[in-house]
């Protein structure tokens, strides 16, 4: 029979060992908490977790793998940070291990990788003798996996090692997630600052005011669908008192379209100064743009030159919406000349035509953000509404006409999100 005194000593020894383990675990957790508290970035936090975990279970090396939420590939690695207690190359968990952890979401110990029935057929590196892997979970969502390998002194990882690492991973997961969210917020703020700067730059590229021209009034406006847009309009003074007036629409939206818009402006302003004819200016600009913009991008452009001396307007159209001439009697004419958009074919030839401004006549140029504005029922504003507005507006200034159309578009949308940039230019002969 067992001696009662010996049994009592054995029981006290086990309790003392459990208490010592608990104290050690609390000490490790306190050290980890203090070390993480001093860390400033997510990378620092992850390295701290790995180093403390390696020390806690006497492993040779470790890695934290942050996983993504892509349903088509849920084991896709977002970040992988490794550390080693020696000079050996750090082990990087393969998709078999990550896939198992993602599916099972529970701790895993492998002390005989080559013969483990759960990973038959998997070729483990020769340097790997043992592995322990635990999930990092926040609000039922797997955000990462902590993996350590090769217990020192040749022994395998124990159930106590697994339990301790599970506690470390559980305590660390929220801290890692908070750090990740903080860095994402920081990147978002930086991006917002960049977008704000891009908006300011783009705003400065557009005319701040229409130039004064005897017997004419000009007005223009552009309202981007996003913070920055791809629509462009300009007034470009050229020789002998003439002025080039243009309105373009770059494919796409956002920063990419804004960059292409600035390219268009620089190209067109440079070509307009050479005194070439309207169609030659468009052809030269198209040739340059085709060489500099990426495949699949393009620009629609209406470009014309006003000669106030004889009241003629010579224009060319590269795939843009056909503008309207509102005559003094309220009748409408459409400038039907058209051509291929810019940026597709560098050798494209363009035609030009000319008309004469009579007193009270107005030329109205617009982007498709006007006619393709939609309401909640996805009903387009369309050309018919625009034509009715232009006809019924009466003898108003260019600025007033633009305000009338813009207000009508907003009323039609009735709060629906603006789906494209809205840009308009109007030129009216006063006498």
C-alpha positions as CSV (number, residue, x, y, z in Angstrom):
1,X,0.0,0.0,0.0
2,X,1.1,3.5,-0.6
3,X,2.4,5.3,2.4
4,X,0.0,8.1,3.3
5,X,2.9,10.5,4.0
6,X,4.5,9.7,0.6
7,X,1.2,10.3,-1.1
8,X,0.8,13.6,0.7
9,X,4.3,14.6,-0.4
10,X,3.6,13.6,-4.0
11,X,0.3,15.6,-4.0
12,X,2.0,18.7,-2.6
13,X,4.8,18.3,-5.1
14,X,2.3,18.3,-8.0
15,X,0.5,21.3,-6.6
16,X,3.8,23.1,-6.1
17,X,4.7,22.3,-9.7
18,X,1.4,23.6,-11.0
19,X,1.7,26.7,-9.0
20,X,5.3,27.3,-10.3
21,X,4.0,26.8,-13.8
22,X,1.2,29.3,-13.2
23,X,3.6,31.8,-11.8
24,X,5.9,31.3,-14.8
25,X,3.0,31.7,-17.2
26,X,1.9,34.9,-15.4
27,X,5.5,36.2,-15.5
28,X,5.8,35.4,-19.2
29,X,2.4,37.1,-19.9
30,X,3.5,40.2,-17.9
31,X,6.8,40.4,-19.7
32,X,5.0,40.0,-23.1
33,X,2.5,42.7,-22.1
34,X,5.3,45.1,-21.1
35,X,7.3,44.4,-24.2
36,X,4.3,44.9,-26.5
37,X,3.4,48.1,-24.7
38,X,6.8,49.5,-25.6
39,X,6.4,48.5,-29.3
40,X,5.4,51.2,-31.8
41,X,4.5,49.2,-34.9
42,X,2.7,46.0,-35.8
43,X,6.0,44.6,-37.0
44,X,7.6,45.3,-33.6
45,X,4.7,43.7,-31.8
46,X,4.8,40.6,-33.9
47,X,8.6,40.2,-33.4
48,X,8.1,40.6,-29.7
49,X,5.4,37.9,-29.7
50,X,7.7,35.5,-31.6
51,X,10.8,36.2,-29.4
52,X,8.8,35.8,-26.1
53,X,7.1,32.6,-27.4
54,X,10.5,31.1,-28.5
55,X,11.9,31.8,-25.0
56,X,8.8,30.5,-23.2
57,X,8.8,27.0,-24.8
58,X,12.5,26.7,-25.6
59,X,12.0,26.5,-29.4
60,X,14.6,27.3,-32.0
61,X,12.5,29.5,-34.3
62,X,9.0,30.9,-34.8
63,X,6.8,32.7,-37.2
64,X,3.5,34.7,-37.1
65,X,1.5,34.5,-40.3
66,X,-1.4,37.0,-40.7
67,X,-4.0,35.5,-43.0
68,X,-6.5,37.3,-45.3
69,X,-10.2,37.2,-45.7
70,X,-10.3,36.4,-49.4
71,X,-13.0,33.6,-49.7
72,X,-11.4,32.3,-52.9
73,X,-8.1,31.8,-51.0
74,X,-8.6,32.1,-47.3
75,X,-5.0,31.0,-46.5
76,X,-3.5,33.8,-48.5
77,X,-0.7,35.3,-46.5
78,X,-0.9,39.0,-45.8
79,X,2.2,39.3,-43.6
80,X,4.8,36.8,-42.5
81,X,7.2,37.7,-39.8
82,X,9.9,35.3,-38.6
83,X,12.5,35.1,-35.9
84,X,15.1,32.6,-34.8
85,X,17.1,31.9,-31.7
86,X,20.1,30.8,-33.7
87,X,21.7,31.3,-37.1
88,X,19.4,28.8,-38.9
89,X,17.1,29.9,-41.7
90,X,13.7,30.6,-40.3
91,X,11.0,28.0,-41.2
92,X,8.1,29.3,-43.3
93,X,4.8,27.3,-42.9
94,X,3.5,26.0,-46.2
95,X,-0.1,26.0,-47.4
96,X,-0.7,22.5,-46.0
97,X,-0.1,23.6,-42.4
98,X,-1.9,27.0,-42.9
99,X,-4.8,25.3,-44.6
100,X,-5.2,22.8,-41.7
101,X,-5.1,25.6,-39.2
102,X,-7.6,27.6,-41.1
103,X,-10.1,24.7,-41.3
104,X,-9.6,23.4,-37.7
105,X,-8.8,26.6,-35.8
106,X,-7.3,24.7,-32.9
107,X,-3.8,24.1,-31.6
108,X,-1.6,21.6,-33.4
109,X,1.5,19.7,-32.2
110,X,3.6,17.6,-34.6
111,X,6.5,15.8,-33.0
112,X,7.2,13.4,-35.9
113,X,6.4,15.3,-39.1
114,X,7.5,12.6,-41.5
115,X,5.1,10.1,-40.0
116,X,2.2,12.3,-39.0
117,X,-1.1,10.8,-40.4
118,X,-2.7,14.2,-40.7
119,X,-0.1,15.3,-43.3
120,X,0.6,12.3,-45.4
121,X,2.5,13.0,-48.5
122,X,3.8,16.4,-47.3
123,X,7.5,16.9,-47.8
124,X,8.8,18.6,-44.7
125,X,12.2,20.3,-44.7
126,X,14.9,18.0,-43.2
127,X,15.7,20.6,-40.6
128,X,12.2,20.4,-39.1
129,X,11.9,17.9,-36.1
130,X,8.9,19.2,-34.3
131,X,6.2,21.9,-34.7
132,X,3.6,23.5,-32.5
133,X,1.0,25.9,-34.1
134,X,-1.8,27.8,-32.5
135,X,-4.5,30.1,-33.9
136,X,-4.8,33.8,-33.2
137,X,-8.5,34.6,-33.1
138,X,-10.4,37.8,-32.5
139,X,-14.2,37.8,-32.2
140,X,-14.4,34.3,-33.9
141,X,-12.2,35.5,-36.8
142,X,-8.9,33.9,-37.5
143,X,-6.4,36.7,-38.0
144,X,-3.2,34.8,-37.8
145,X,-1.2,31.7,-36.9
146,X,1.7,31.4,-34.4
147,X,4.0,28.6,-35.3
148,X,7.1,27.5,-33.5
149,X,9.4,24.6,-34.5
150,X,12.2,22.4,-33.1
151,X,12.1,22.1,-29.4
152,X,15.6,22.5,-28.0
153,X,17.5,19.5,-26.6
154,X,15.8,17.3,-29.1
155,X,12.6,16.6,-27.2
156,X,9.1,17.2,-28.7
157,X,6.7,19.9,-27.8
158,X,4.4,19.0,-24.8
159,X,0.8,19.6,-24.0
160,X,2.0,22.3,-21.6
161,X,3.8,24.0,-24.4
162,X,0.7,24.0,-26.5
163,X,-1.4,25.3,-23.7
164,X,1.0,28.1,-22.9
165,X,1.3,29.2,-26.6
166,X,-2.5,29.1,-26.9
167,X,-2.7,31.6,-24.0
168,X,0.0,33.8,-25.5
169,X,-1.7,33.8,-28.9
170,X,-5.1,34.5,-27.3
171,X,-3.7,37.5,-25.3
172,X,-1.7,38.8,-28.4
173,X,-4.3,38.5,-31.1
174,X,-6.3,41.6,-30.1
175,X,-3.1,43.6,-29.8
176,X,-2.0,42.6,-33.3
177,X,-5.5,43.3,-34.7
178,X,-5.5,46.7,-33.0
179,X,-2.1,47.5,-34.4
180,X,-3.1,46.4,-37.9
181,X,-6.3,48.6,-37.7
182,X,-4.2,51.5,-36.5
183,X,-1.7,51.1,-39.4
184,X,-4.6,50.8,-41.9
185,X,-6.2,54.0,-40.5
186,X,-2.8,55.7,-40.8
187,X,-2.4,54.7,-44.4
188,X,-6.0,55.8,-45.1
189,X,-5.3,59.2,-43.6
190,X,-2.1,59.5,-45.7
191,X,-4.1,58.5,-48.8
192,X,-6.8,61.1,-48.0
193,X,-4.0,63.7,-47.7
194,X,-2.7,62.7,-51.1
195,X,-6.2,62.8,-52.6
196,X,-6.7,66.3,-51.1
197,X,-3.4,67.4,-52.6
198,X,-4.4,65.9,-56.0
199,X,-7.7,67.7,-55.8
200,X,-6.0,71.0,-55.1
201,X,-3.5,70.5,-58.0
202,X,-6.3,69.5,-60.3
203,X,-8.4,72.5,-59.3
204,X,-5.5,74.8,-60.1
205,X,-5.2,73.2,-63.5
206,X,-8.8,74.2,-64.4
207,X,-9.5,77.8,-65.3
208,X,-10.2,80.0,-62.2
209,X,-12.2,82.4,-64.4
210,X,-13.2,82.9,-68.0
211,X,-11.0,85.4,-69.9
212,X,-12.7,88.6,-71.0
213,X,-13.5,88.7,-74.7
214,X,-15.2,91.7,-76.4
215,X,-18.8,90.9,-77.3
216,X,-18.7,87.4,-75.7
217,X,-19.3,85.9,-72.3
218,X,-17.8,82.5,-71.3
219,X,-18.5,80.3,-68.4
220,X,-17.4,76.8,-67.4
221,X,-17.7,74.4,-64.4
222,X,-16.6,70.9,-63.5
223,X,-18.0,68.7,-60.7
224,X,-16.0,65.5,-60.2
225,X,-17.9,62.3,-59.3
226,X,-15.0,61.5,-56.8
227,X,-12.5,63.6,-55.0
228,X,-10.7,64.1,-58.3
229,X,-12.0,63.5,-61.8
230,X,-11.1,63.0,-65.4
231,X,-13.0,65.8,-67.0
232,X,-11.1,68.8,-68.4
233,X,-12.0,72.1,-69.9
234,X,-9.8,75.0,-70.8
235,X,-9.4,78.4,-72.4
236,X,-6.1,78.7,-74.2
237,X,-5.1,82.1,-75.6
238,X,-3.4,81.9,-79.0
239,X,-2.1,84.4,-81.5
240,X,-4.0,87.5,-82.9
241,X,-6.6,87.6,-80.2
242,X,-8.0,84.2,-80.9
243,X,-8.8,81.7,-78.1
244,X,-9.0,77.9,-78.1
245,X,-11.8,76.4,-76.1
246,X,-12.0,72.7,-75.3
247,X,-13.7,70.2,-73.1
248,X,-12.4,66.6,-72.7
249,X,-13.4,63.5,-70.8
250,X,-10.7,60.9,-69.8
251,X,-11.7,57.3,-69.5
252,X,-12.1,56.1,-65.9
253,X,-12.4,58.1,-62.6
254,X,-10.3,59.0,-59.6
255,X,-6.5,59.5,-59.4
256,X,-5.7,57.6,-62.6
257,X,-8.1,59.7,-64.7
258,X,-6.8,62.9,-63.0
259,X,-3.2,62.1,-64.0
260,X,-4.3,61.4,-67.6
261,X,-6.3,64.6,-67.6
262,X,-3.2,66.6,-66.6
263,X,-1.3,64.9,-69.4
264,X,-4.0,65.9,-71.8
265,X,-3.9,69.5,-70.6
266,X,-0.1,69.8,-71.0
267,X,-0.2,68.2,-74.4
268,X,-3.0,70.3,-75.7
269,X,-1.7,73.6,-74.4
270,X,1.7,72.8,-75.9
271,X,0.3,72.0,-79.3
272,X,-2.1,75.0,-79.4
273,X,0.8,77.4,-79.2
274,X,2.3,76.3,-82.6
275,X,-0.4,78.1,-84.6
276,X,-1.4,75.0,-86.5
277,X,-4.9,74.5,-87.8
278,X,-7.6,73.0,-85.5
279,X,-7.4,69.5,-87.1
280,X,-3.6,69.5,-87.0
281,X,-3.6,70.4,-83.4
282,X,-5.8,67.5,-82.6
283,X,-3.8,65.1,-84.8
284,X,-0.5,66.1,-83.2
285,X,-2.0,65.8,-79.7
286,X,-3.4,62.4,-80.5
287,X,-0.1,61.2,-81.7
288,X,1.6,62.2,-78.5
289,X,-1.1,60.9,-76.2
290,X,-1.1,57.5,-78.0
291,X,2.6,57.2,-77.1
292,X,2.2,58.1,-73.4
293,X,-1.0,56.6,-72.1
294,X,-1.5,53.0,-71.2
295,X,-3.3,50.6,-73.5
296,X,-7.1,50.7,-73.0
297,X,-7.2,54.3,-71.8
298,X,-8.6,57.0,-74.1
299,X,-9.8,60.6,-74.2
300,X,-12.8,62.2,-75.8
301,X,-12.3,65.8,-76.8
302,X,-14.1,68.8,-78.3
303,X,-11.7,71.4,-79.4
304,X,-12.3,74.7,-81.2
305,X,-10.8,78.1,-81.9
306,X,-12.9,81.3,-81.6
307,X,-11.9,84.3,-83.7
308,X,-13.7,87.3,-82.1
309,X,-12.7,89.5,-85.1
310,X,-15.0,87.8,-87.6
311,X,-17.1,85.8,-85.0
312,X,-16.1,82.4,-86.5
313,X,-15.6,79.3,-84.6
314,X,-13.5,76.4,-86.1
315,X,-13.8,73.1,-84.3
316,X,-12.9,69.4,-84.4
317,X,-14.5,66.6,-82.4
318,X,-12.6,63.5,-81.2
319,X,-15.4,61.1,-80.0
320,X,-17.0,63.6,-77.7
321,X,-20.6,64.4,-77.1
322,X,-21.9,66.6,-79.9
323,X,-22.4,70.2,-78.6
324,X,-25.4,72.4,-79.3
325,X,-25.7,75.8,-80.8
326,X,-28.6,77.7,-79.3
327,X,-29.5,80.4,-81.8
328,X,-30.9,83.7,-80.7
329,X,-34.5,82.7,-81.7
330,X,-34.3,79.6,-79.4
331,X,-33.7,77.0,-82.1
332,X,-31.1,74.3,-81.6
333,X,-28.5,73.0,-83.9
334,X,-26.2,70.1,-83.3
335,X,-22.5,70.1,-84.3
336,X,-22.6,66.7,-86.0
337,X,-18.9,66.5,-87.0
338,X,-17.3,63.6,-85.2
339,X,-14.2,61.4,-85.1
340,X,-12.3,58.7,-83.3
341,X,-11.4,59.2,-79.6
342,X,-7.8,60.2,-78.7
343,X,-5.3,57.6,-77.6
344,X,-6.3,54.6,-79.9
345,X,-4.6,55.2,-83.2
346,X,-1.7,57.6,-83.5
347,X,-2.0,58.1,-87.2
348,X,-5.7,59.1,-87.1
349,X,-6.8,62.0,-89.2
350,X,-9.4,64.5,-88.1
351,X,-11.7,66.9,-89.9
352,X,-12.6,70.4,-88.9
353,X,-15.7,72.6,-89.6
354,X,-16.6,76.2,-89.0
355,X,-19.7,78.2,-88.1
356,X,-20.4,81.8,-87.4
357,X,-21.7,83.3,-84.1
358,X,-24.6,85.7,-84.6
359,X,-25.6,88.1,-81.8
360,X,-27.4,86.1,-79.1
361,X,-26.1,82.7,-80.2
362,X,-24.7,80.3,-77.6
363,X,-22.5,77.3,-78.0
364,X,-23.1,74.7,-75.2
365,X,-20.4,72.0,-74.7
366,X,-20.9,69.2,-72.1
367,X,-19.5,65.9,-70.9
368,X,-21.6,62.7,-70.7
369,X,-21.9,63.2,-67.0
370,X,-24.7,65.6,-67.8
371,X,-26.9,63.4,-70.1
372,X,-26.0,60.1,-68.3
373,X,-26.8,61.3,-64.8
374,X,-29.2,58.8,-63.2
375,X,-31.8,58.9,-60.5
376,X,-32.7,56.1,-58.0
377,X,-34.6,54.3,-60.8
378,X,-31.5,54.4,-63.0
379,X,-33.3,56.7,-65.5
380,X,-30.9,58.8,-67.5
381,X,-31.2,62.6,-67.8
382,X,-30.6,62.1,-71.5
383,X,-30.3,64.5,-74.5
384,X,-34.0,65.2,-74.8
385,X,-34.2,66.9,-71.4
386,X,-31.1,68.9,-72.1
387,X,-32.4,70.1,-75.5
388,X,-35.7,71.1,-73.8
389,X,-33.8,73.1,-71.2
390,X,-31.6,74.9,-73.7
391,X,-34.6,75.8,-75.9
392,X,-36.8,77.0,-73.0
393,X,-34.1,78.8,-71.0
394,X,-34.5,82.1,-72.9
395,X,-31.8,84.7,-73.5
396,X,-29.6,84.1,-70.5
397,X,-25.9,84.4,-69.9
398,X,-23.5,81.5,-70.2
399,X,-23.1,81.3,-66.5
400,X,-26.9,81.3,-65.9
401,X,-27.4,78.6,-68.5
402,X,-24.8,76.3,-66.8
403,X,-26.5,76.9,-63.5
404,X,-29.9,76.0,-65.0
405,X,-28.6,72.8,-66.5
406,X,-26.7,71.8,-63.3
407,X,-29.7,72.4,-61.1
408,X,-31.9,70.3,-63.5
409,X,-29.4,67.4,-63.4
410,X,-29.4,67.5,-59.5
411,X,-33.1,67.6,-59.4
412,X,-33.3,64.6,-61.7
413,X,-30.8,62.7,-59.7
414,X,-32.9,63.3,-56.5
415,X,-30.1,62.4,-54.2
416,X,-28.7,59.4,-56.2
417,X,-25.0,59.1,-56.2
418,X,-23.2,61.0,-59.0
419,X,-21.9,58.3,-61.3
420,X,-19.7,60.4,-63.5
421,X,-17.9,63.8,-63.7
422,X,-20.2,66.7,-64.8
423,X,-18.5,69.4,-66.9
424,X,-20.0,72.2,-69.0
425,X,-18.7,75.1,-71.0
426,X,-20.9,77.8,-72.6
427,X,-19.9,80.6,-75.1
428,X,-22.4,83.3,-76.0
429,X,-22.1,86.3,-78.3
430,X,-23.7,89.3,-76.6
431,X,-23.8,91.7,-79.6
